[in-house]
Amino acid sequence: MRIEQLEYIAAVTQYGSLRKASESLHVSQPALSEAVSKLERELGVILLDRRRSGARISRRGRELLQNMVEVLEAVDRLRTAAGDQAAGHHVVRVGTVSAATSTVLVPAVRDFRAAHPGRTAEVLNIQQGEIDQGLREGALDLGLVNVLAGDDTPPDLVDLGLVHGRPVAVLPAGHPLASYEEVTTEQLRTEPFVAMRAGYLMHRFAHRLFGVDMPEISYTTDGAELGKTMVAEGLGVTVLPHYSVAGDPLERAGLITHRPLRHDSTAVTLVLRQRRQQHVPQPVRDLAAALVARARTQDGTTSPPVASETA
């Protein structure tokens, strides 16, 4: 059971419909409905009567409403009494698609722990869709995702751009293509390719880059970290945001390198994503601030040179 679920029931009761409640809470209607359904399954009762004309609190829901209101009022009193002091033991849960791990995420977590020894960060490597869902449901506090120019932020979440860059070709050190200042799509198309699994932004970008004539896919994997490892082992080449490669331990060890993509000016941004909420626990704010601070030291220094527009 989550506090957000009780807040959703209270909002539906106040506004008289799922739609109005979702608009008031800045949560998508499907996400709100699913959260309520999970609470109903957990309690074993139907809390909302869902009809074509809309949703209303059920008879059993009305019987339990006072108990839910009392819980919410108690939570408000606790937050007011404790302020942010009690948040010192809060476990901050971060979902990441494994972007800028070595240059932003890991240093930020280290800074966070050094400044607040009693606090803990839990980092989960998952896909963007899972991050968005986890943020909506309260299972995650922060998300690190990649977005392309023109991508929309989900209406119930909010983004803050951290690091800006471009996709690059990621190659094993000593690969023949590493002798070029930049790599063409045609050159990449002839190489065994380590593809990101569907659900990752670089999967979408690769299909945009190669069109219907995709290179031979030697492996499909989850996330940048496994992709870089496979490239380092000589299993193929891949494409990733520049900030996912620059400063990576595999690059520093001389096992992988990267080159700009000729004739490609795609912009990609690492964003810090959160759900819209009035009360953000202090530990979450502290880790978010550490991520922003680390990103500021990297952005501009990690941006690759723009590939030329002439052959």
KOLMI-219365 format. One record per residue: y, x, z of N, C-alpha, C in turn. Coordinates in steps of 0.2 Angstrom, whole numbers, padded with zeros to 4 digits, always signed. Example, Ala and Ser with C-alpha at 12.3 -4.5 7.8 and 13.67 -1.06 7.14 Angstrom:
! KOLMI-219365
-0028+0066+0039-0022+0062+0039-0016+0066+0039-0011+0064+0035-0005+0068+0036+0000+0064+0039
//
This chain:
! KOLMI-219365
-0006+0004+0000+0000+0000+0000+0006+0004+0000+0011+0003-0004+0017+0006-0005+0023+0002-0003+0028+0005+0000+0034+0001+0002+0037-0002-0005+0037+0002-0010+0040-0001-0016+0037-0008-0018+0030-0008-0017+0027-0015-0019+0029-0020-0015+0031-0019-0008+0034-0024-0004+0041-0026-0006+0044-0021-0008+0051-0022-0011+0051-0026-0017+0046-0025-0022+0045-0029-0028+0044-0037-0026+0040-0038-0021+0038-0045-0019+0045-0048-0017+0048-0045-0013+0054-0047-0010+0059-0049-0015+0060-0044-0020+0065-0045-0026+0063-0051-0030+0056-0052-0031+0054-0058-0035+0056-0064-0032+0055-0064-0025+0057-0070-0021+0064-0072-0021+0068-0066-0021+0075-0067-0021+0078-0069-0027+0075-0066-0033+0078-0068-0040+0075-0073-0043+0069-0075-0041+0065-0080-0044+0061-0079-0050+0061-0073-0053+0057-0071-0058+0055-0064-0059+0050-0062-0062+0048-0055-0063+0054-0051-0067+0056-0055-0072+0061-0051-0076+0068-0050-0073+0070-0055-0069+0076-0053-0065+0075-0048-0060+0069-0048-0057+0068-0043-0051+0068-0036-0054+0064-0036-0060+0064-0029-0063+0071-0027-0065+0075-0031-0068+0082-0029-0070+0086-0027-0064+0085-0030-0058+0089-0028-0052+0086-0022-0050+0080-0020-0050+0077-0014-0047+0077-0008-0052+0079-0010-0058+0079-0005-0064+0072-0002-0065+0067-0007-0064+0060-0005-0065+0057-0009-0071+0053-0007-0076+0051-0011-0081+0047-0016-0078+0047-0022-0082+0043-0028-0080+0036-0027-0080+0033-0023-0085+0025-0022-0084+0024-0018-0078+0028-0013-0077+0026-0008-0071+0027-0012-0064+0032-0016-0064+0033-0021-0058+0027-0025-0057+0025-0028-0062+0019-0033-0062+0013-0030-0060+0011-0024-0063+0005-0020-0061+0005-0018-0054+0011-0016-0052+0011-0014-0045+0010-0019-0040+0012-0025-0042+0011-0031-0038+0004-0033-0038+0001-0032-0044-0006-0034-0045-0011-0029-0041-0009-0023-0040-0013-0018-0036-0012-0020-0029-0006-0022-0027-0006-0025-0020-0010-0031-0018-0010-0035-0023-0014-0041-0022-0022-0040-0022-0024-0035-0026-0031-0033-0025-0032-0029-0019-0027-0026-0016-0028-0022-0010-0029-0027-0004-0024-0032-0004-0024-0037+0001-0029-0043+0000-0032-0043-0006-0037-0049-0007-0034-0056-0007-0027-0056-0009-0024-0063-0009-0019-0063-0016-0018-0068-0018-0013-0069-0024-0006-0070-0021-0002-0066-0022+0005-0066-0020+0010-0070-0024+0009-0069-0031+0013-0072-0036+0009-0077-0040+0012-0083-0041+0009-0088-0046+0013-0086-0053+0008-0084-0057+0011-0082-0064+0010-0087-0069+0015-0090-0072+0015-0095-0076+0019-0094-0083+0018-0098-0088+0022-0097-0094+0029-0097-0093+0031-0101-0088+0038-0102-0087+0041-0096-0082+0037-0092-0080+0039-0086-0076+0034-0085-0070+0036-0081-0065+0032-0080-0059+0036-0082-0053+0032-0085-0048+0035-0087-0042+0031-0085-0036+0033-0084-0030+0029-0082-0025+0024-0088-0023+0018-0086-0022+0013-0091-0021+0013-0094-0014+0009-0099-0012+0009-0102-0005+0007-0096+0000+0002-0093-0002-0001-0087+0002+0005-0082+0003+0008-0080-0003+0013-0075-0002+0019-0077+0002+0021-0084+0002+0026-0086+0007+0024-0085+0014+0017-0086+0015+0015-0086+0022+0015-0078+0025+0015-0074+0020+0015-0067+0022+0022-0064+0021+0026-0067+0018+0033-0064+0016+0036-0062+0022+0036-0066+0028+0040-0064+0034+0037-0057+0036+0031-0056+0036+0028-0050+0038+0030-0044+0034+0031-0045+0027+0033-0040+0023+0040-0038+0024+0044-0043+0025+0051-0042+0027+0052-0038+0033+0048-0040+0038+0048-0036+0044+0047-0029+0043+0042-0027+0039+0040-0020+0037+0046-0017+0034+0049-0020+0029+0055-0017+0025+0061-0016+0030+0062-0021+0035+0067-0020+0039+0066-0014+0044+0059-0013+0046+0057-0008+0050+0058-0001+0047+0057-0001+0040+0058+0005+0036+0065+0007+0036+0069+0002+0035+0076+0003+0035+0079+0006+0041+0076+0003+0047+0079+0005+0053+0076+0013+0055+0070+0014+0052+0068+0021+0053+0072+0026+0049+0073+0024+0043+0077+0028+0039+0084+0030+0042+0087+0024+0045+0094+0025+0047+0094+0029+0054+0088+0028+0058+0088+0032+0064+0086+0039+0063+0082+0040+0059+0080+0047+0057+0084+0051+0052+0088+0047+0048+0091+0050+0043+0087+0054+0039+0089+0060+0037+0085+0064+0033+0081+0070+0037+0082+0070+0044+0078+0075+0048+0071+0074+0047+0068+0068+0048+0061+0067+0048+0058+0068+0041+0062+0069+0036+0060+0071+0029+0057+0078+0029+0058+0082+0034+0056+0089+0034+0049+0090+0032+0045+0085+0034+0037+0085+0033+0035+0082+0027+0040+0080+0023+0038+0076+0017+0035+0080+0011+0030+0078+0009+0026+0082+0003+0030+0080-0003+0033+0084-0007+0036+0083-0013+0031+0084-0019+0030+0078-0022+0025+0078-0028+0028+0079-0034+0026+0084-0038+0030+0085-0045+0024+0085-0050+0025+0081-0055+0021+0081-0061+0024+0085-0066+0020+0089-0070+0023+0094-0075+0019+0094-0081+0022+0095-0087+0018+0096-0093+0017+0103-0094+0018+0107-0089+0017+0115-0090+0022+0118-0095+0029+0116-0093+0034+0119-0097+0039+0123-0092+0041+0130-0095+0045+0134-0091+0042+0135-0084+0035+0135-0083+0032+0136-0077+0033+0142-0073+0033+0148-0077+0034+0154-0074+0042+0156-0072+0046+0153-0077+0053+0155-0076+0057+0150-0072+0055+0144-0072+0059+0138-0068+0055+0135-0062+0049+0133-0064+0045+0129-0059+0043+0133-0053+0039+0138-0054+0036+0142-0049+0042+0146-0045+0047+0149-0048+0052+0151-0044+0056+0146-0040+0057+0140-0042+0060+0135-0039+0056+0133-0033+0050+0132-0034+0045+0130-0028+0045+0136-0023+0046+0142-0025+0046+0148-0020+0053+0147-0016+0058+0146-0020+0065+0146-0016+0065+0140-0012+0062+0134-0013+0061+0128-0009+0058+0130-0003+0052+0133-0003+0048+0135+0002+0052+0140+0007+0055+0145+0004+0058+0150+0008+0064+0147+0012+0068+0142+0009+0073+0139+0012+0071+0134+0017+0065+0131+0016+0062+0125+0021+0055+0127+0022+0053+0131+0026+0046+0133+0028+0042+0127+0029+0044+0122+0033+0040+0117+0035+0039+0112+0029+0041+0113+0023+0040+0108+0018+0035+0110+0013+0032+0105+0010+0027+0107+0005+0028+0103-0002+0026+0107-0007+0027+0104-0014+0020+0104-0017+0018+0099-0020+0012+0098-0023+0013+0097-0030+0010+0101-0035+0012+0102-0042+0006+0099-0046+0006+0094-0050+0001+0091-0054+0002+0092-0061-0002+0095-0065-0002+0096-0072-0005+0090-0076-0001+0086-0078-0003+0080-0081+0001+0078-0087-0001+0073-0091+0003+0072-0097+0009+0068-0096+0014+0067-0100+0020+0064-0099+0020+0057-0097+0015+0053-0101+0014+0046-0099+0012+0045-0092+0007+0050-0090+0005+0049-0083+0011+0051-0078+0015+0055-0080+0021+0057-0076+0025+0051-0075+0027+0048-0080+0031+0042-0080+0028+0037-0076+0022+0035-0077+0019+0030-0073+0019+0032-0065+0017+0038-0064+0017+0041-0057+0024+0040-0054+0029+0041-0057+0036+0041-0055+0038+0033-0053+0036+0029-0058+0037+0022-0057+0034+0019-0051+0027+0021-0050+0023+0019-0044+0025+0022-0038+0029+0027-0038+0030+0031-0032+0025+0036-0030+0020+0037-0034+0015+0043-0033+0018+0050-0034+0023+0050-0038+0027+0056-0039+0034+0056-0038+0037+0061-0035+0044+0061-0034+0048+0064-0039+0046+0069-0043+0049+0072-0048+0044+0073-0054+0047+0074-0060+0043+0075-0066+0047+0080-0070+0043+0085-0073+0046+0090-0078+0043+0088-0085+0046+0086-0090+0044+0084-0096+0048+0087-0102+0045+0088-0108+0049+0090-0114+0051+0084-0118+0057+0084-0120+0059+0079-0125+0062+0082-0131+0062+0078-0137+0065+0080-0143+0072+0076-0143+0076+0079-0147+0082+0076-0148+0081+0069-0151+0084+0064-0148+0084+0057-0150+0079+0053-0146+0075+0056-0142+0070+0053-0138+0074+0049-0132+0072+0043-0131+0075+0039-0126+0072+0040-0119+0076+0040-0114+0073+0040-0107+0071+0033-0105+0065+0032-0102+0063+0025-0100+0069+0022-0096+0070+0015-0097+0075+0012-0093+0075+0012-0086+0069+0013-0083+0068+0013-0076+0068+0020-0073+0069+0025-0077+0069+0032-0075+0076+0035-0077+0077+0041-0074+0083+0045-0076+0082+0052-0077+0085+0055-0082+0083+0062-0084+0089+0066-0083+0088+0073-0081+0093+0078-0081+0091+0084-0085+0094+0086-0090+0092+0091-0094+0093+0098-0090+0087+0102-0091+0087+0108-0087+0088+0114-0092+0083+0115-0097+0083+0120-0101+0083+0118-0108+0087+0121-0113+0087+0119-0120+0084+0124-0124+0080+0123-0129+0077+0128-0134+0075+0125-0140+0070+0128-0143+0067+0126-0149+0060+0128-0149+0056+0124-0153+0049+0126-0154+0048+0133-0157+0043+0137-0155+0042+0143-0159+0034+0144-0160+0033+0148-0165+0026+0150-0166+0024+0155-0160+0018+0153-0157+0015+0158-0152+0009+0161-0155+0009+0168-0155+0004+0172-0158+0001+0177-0153-0005+0179-0155-0008+0184-0151-0004+0191-0152-0003+0195-0148+0000+0202-0149-0004+0205-0154+0000+0208-0159-0004+0212-0164-0006+0208-0170-0004+0201-0170-0006+0197-0175-0002+0199-0181-0005+0199-0187-0001+0200-0193+0006+0197-0194+0006+0190-0192+0012+0186-0192+0018+0189-0187+0016+0193-0182+0021+0195-0178+0025+0201-0181+0023+0203-0187+0027+0208-0190+0033+0205-0193+0033+0198-0194+0039+0195-0197+0044+0193-0192+0050+0192-0194+0056+0190-0189+0055+0183-0188+0053+0179-0193+0052+0172-0192+0046+0170-0196+0043+0164-0194+0036+0162-0197+0037+0155-0201+0034+0155-0207+0035+0149-0210+0029+0144-0209+0031+0137-0210+0025+0132-0209+0019+0134-0213+0020+0136-0219+0015+0138-0224+0011+0144-0221+0014+0148-0218+0010+0154-0215+0006+0151-0209+0009+0147-0205+0005+0144-0199-0001+0140-0202+0000+0136-0207-0005+0132-0210-0011+0135-0212-0011+0142-0213-0017+0145-0215-0021+0148-0209-0018+0148-0203-0021+0151-0197-0025+0145-0193-0030+0147-0190-0034+0143-0185-0028+0141-0180-0028+0134-0178-0023+0132-0174-0025+0129-0167-0022+0131-0162-0023+0128-0155-0019+0122-0154-0021+0116-0155-0017+0110-0155-0017+0107-0148-0011+0104-0146-0011+0100-0140-0014+0093-0141-0017+0091-0135-0020+0084-0136-0015+0079-0137-0017+0073-0140-0012+0068-0140-0009+0066-0133-0003+0064-0133+0000+0063-0127+0005+0068-0124+0004+0074-0128+0009+0080-0126+0014+0080-0132+0020+0081-0130+0026+0081-0135+0024+0086-0141+0021+0092-0140+0020+0097-0145+0014+0094-0150+0010+0090-0148+0006+0086-0152+0010+0082-0157+0015+0079-0155+0019+0075-0159+0023+0080-0164+0026+0085-0161+0030+0090-0165+0025+0093-0171+0019+0095-0169+0015+0098-0174+0014+0094-0180+0013+0087-0179+0012+0082-0184+0018+0082-0188+0024+0082-0185+0030+0082-0188+0031+0088-0193+0029+0094-0190+0030+0100-0193+0026+0101-0199+0019+0099-0199+0015+0100-0204+0014+0094-0209+0016+0088-0206+0015+0082-0210+0007+0081-0211+0005+0078-0216-0002+0076-0217-0006+0082-0218-0003+0088-0220-0007+0094-0222-0007+0098-0215-0011+0096-0210-0012+0100-0204-0016+0106-0205-0015+0111-0201-0019+0117-0202-0026+0116-0199-0031+0120-0200-0038+0119-0197-0037+0120-0190-0039+0115-0186-0038+0115-0179-0045+0118-0176-0044+0124-0173-0049+0127-0170-0051+0124-0163-0046+0122-0159-0046+0120-0152-0041+0115-0151-0043+0110-0147-0038+0105-0144-0038+0106-0137-0032+0106-0134-0032+0108-0126-0026+0104-0123-0026+0104-0116-0022+0101-0112-0016+0106-0110-0010+0105-0112-0005+0108-0110-0004+0115-0112+0003+0118-0111+0005+0124-0113+0001+0130-0110-0001+0130-0104-0004+0135-0100-0011+0137-0103-0015+0132-0105-0022+0133-0108-0021+0135-0115-0016+0132-0118-0014+0134-0125-0012+0141-0126-0008+0144-0121-0006+0151-0121-0012+0156-0120-0017+0153-0115-0023+0157-0114-0027+0158-0120-0028+0152-0124-0032+0153-0130-0029+0157-0135-0023+0157-0136-0019+0161-0140-0020+0169-0138-0020+0170-0132-0021+0177-0130-0028+0179-0131-0033+0175-0131-0040+0177-0132-0041+0177-0139-0036+0176-0144-0037+0177-0151-0040+0171-0154-0040+0165-0151-0044+0159-0154-0039+0155-0159-0033+0157-0160-0029+0154-0164-0021+0155-0163-0017+0151-0166-0010+0151-0165-0008+0144-0163-0002+0144-0160+0000+0137-0158+0008+0137-0158+0011+0131-0157+0018+0130-0157+0020+0127-0150+0025+0130-0147+0027+0128-0140+0034+0129-0140+0038+0125-0135+0045+0127-0134+0046+0134-0132+0051+0137-0134+0052+0144-0132+0052+0145-0125+0055+0141-0121+0055+0142-0114+0048+0142-0110+0043+0139-0114+0037+0139-0111+0033+0146-0112+0036+0150-0116+0033+0157-0118+0037+0162-0115+0044+0162-0116+0048+0168-0114+0047+0169-0106+0045+0175-0104+0045+0177-0097+0038+0175-0094+0034+0172-0099+0027+0170-0096+0023+0177-0094+0019+0177-0089+0015+0183-0088+0011+0185-0094+0008+0181-0098+0004+0183-0104+0009+0187-0109+0015+0185-0109+0020+0188-0113+0022+0195-0110+0023+0195-0104+0025+0201-0100+0020+0206-0101+0013+0204-0101+0008+0208-0101+0006+0211-0108+0010+0208-0113+0009+0210-0120+0003+0207-0123+0001+0201-0121-0005+0198-0124-0003+0193-0129+0003+0190-0128+0005+0185-0133+0013+0187-0135+0015+0184-0141+0022+0185-0143+0024+0178-0146+0030+0178-0148+0032+0172-0152+0037+0173-0157+0038+0169-0162+0043+0170-0167+0046+0163-0169+0052+0163-0171+0056+0157-0173+0052+0154-0179+0053+0147-0180+0050+0144-0186+0056+0144-0191+0054+0146-0197+0059+0146-0202+0061+0139-0205+0067+0138-0206+0069+0131-0209+0068+0126-0204+0067+0127-0197+0066+0122-0192+0071+0122-0187+0075+0117-0186+0081+0117-0181+0080+0112-0176+0073+0110-0175+0072+0105-0170+0074+0107-0163+0077+0103-0159+0080+0104-0152+0075+0101-0148+0073+0105-0143+0068+0102-0137+0071+0104-0131+0071+0100-0126+0074+0101-0119+0069+0099-0114+0069+0103-0109+0065+0102-0103+0069+0098-0098+0067+0092-0096+0071+0088-0092+0068+0087-0085+0072+0086-0080+0070+0084-0074+0070+0076-0073+0065+0073-0072+0064+0065-0073+0063+0063-0066+0067+0057-0064+0066+0054-0058+0066+0046-0059+0064+0043-0054+0064+0035-0054+0071+0034-0051+0074+0028-0053+0080+0026-0051+0079+0023-0044+0082+0025-0039+0081+0023-0032+0088+0024-0028+0089+0020-0023+0095+0021-0019+0094+0027-0014+0088+0027-0011+0087+0032-0006+0082+0038-0008+0085+0044-0009+0081+0049-0011+0080+0054-0005+0074+0055-0003+0072+0059+0003+0075+0066+0002+0078+0069+0008+0081+0076+0007+0076+0081+0004+0070+0081+0006+0066+0086+0002+0066+0086-0005+0066+0080-0008+0066+0079-0015+0072+0081-0018+0078+0080-0014+0084+0082-0017+0084+0090-0017+0081+0093-0011+0081+0100-0011+0077+0103-0016+0071+0101-0018+0068+0104-0023+0071+0103-0030+0074+0097-0031+0077+0095-0037+0083+0100-0038+0087+0102-0033+0092+0106-0033+0090+0113-0035+0084+0115-0032+0081+0122-0033+0079+0122-0041+0076+0117-0043+0075+0117-0050+0081+0118-0055+0086+0114-0053+0092+0115-0057+0095+0122-0056+0095+0125-0050+0098+0131-0050+0094+0136-0054+0087+0136-0054+0083+0141-0057+0084+0140-0065+0085+0133-0067+0086+0132-0074+0093+0135-0076+0098+0135-0072+0104+0138-0074+0104+0145-0075+0100+0148-0072+0099+0156-0073+0095+0157-0079+0091+0152-0082+0087+0153-0087+0090+0151-0094+0093+0145-0094+0096+0142-0100+0101+0146-0103+0101+0148-0109+0106+0152-0112+0103+0159-0113+0099+0161-0108+0095+0168-0109+0088+0167-0112+0086+0161-0111+0079+0160-0114+0079+0156-0121+0085+0154-0123+0086+0151-0130+0084+0156-0135+0080+0154-0140+0078+0159-0145+0084+0159-0151+0084+0164-0155+0089+0164-0160+0087+0158-0165+0092+0155-0168+0091+0150-0173+0088+0153-0179+0082+0150-0182+0079+0152-0188+0084+0151-0194+0084+0156-0198+0088+0156-0204+0086+0150-0209+0091+0148-0213+0090+0143-0217+0088+0145-0224+0088+0152-0225+0086+0155-0231+0080+0159-0231+0076+0160-0236+0070+0163-0236+0072+0171-0235
//
